Amino acid sequence: MKKILAFILMAVSLPLLAAPGPEDLIKQTSNRVIDEIKANAQGYRSDPASLFKLVDEVVLPHFDFDTMTELALGRHKDEVNAQQKPAIVNEFKALLVRTYAAALLEYNDQEIVFLPMEGAVADGKVTVRTEIKQAGGFPIPINYALRLGDDGWKVYDISVDEVSLVTNYRSSFSRAIKKDGVDGLIKTLKERNDSQ
């Protein structure tokens, strides 16, 4: 019985041990995407759908969209019913894919510098800090807030130049909900995604 229990514990632990830590996760993902962009920049510019696919396959599995959406909804999260939540999460995800992909197309061999991480891996919540070096300009700080869940480390917020992505969307989500309700927010997000 002890051998069976030890085997089960080892089988459950191995995927967690093999999973990359938060810094390695951000480095590996960033390097893979940048290598792809460098190798096929013109192709991605002429066919944005292929870039959306790259982001969807390589980047998005490492994001916690449920948490990001809840944070962006802020105090309005309790107004969202069970039918509306998946629609908001999906539309917000599509919006972030397009926003992230558009930013990637601006990449022009800038250097990414990894700074000391904030927080402790043992606590299950960290911030991976980076800077994008700009030729002739100040570096742009980009920080990734991650937490450890059952399926590994996931990004739940990104801040660019000290501006949080979810906080930035919170004000626009709030305005849309106050004006037209939760269904109005879903409609606004859908229209914005369809127009891109």
C-alpha angles and dihedrals in degrees: 000000000000090000091052092048091048090050092050092049091048092048091051093045098047097073090050092048091048093049113099120250119248097268093046091047092055092042095048094045094045093047093048093050094045092049089052092048092048092049096048110016095137092048092052092048092053094042110034091174089069089053091049087053091051092050091045093052102037108027109026098060086069095055127089100218095175091059093041091052093048091050091048091050090052112173090359094066092096090057091064115095127210093264095048098047098071090047092052093045092049095047092045089049091051090049092051092048090056094043092049092045092050090052090050091056088060091058110121108173094291114164119245112215119196114217128197111295120245120226131020127283088219090061091056094232126087144152117228106208124207139167128209109217113224122203107244093357145078118285116258113232114221116182127188119207110207136178131193117244137165091285098045134265117345132185112237099172140013125201121200116196089348093307114122116225094216093044089049091054093042093075094049092045089050093050092049093049093047090050103040108002128243092308088054090055091050090049092048092050092047093050091048092050093046091052094055 
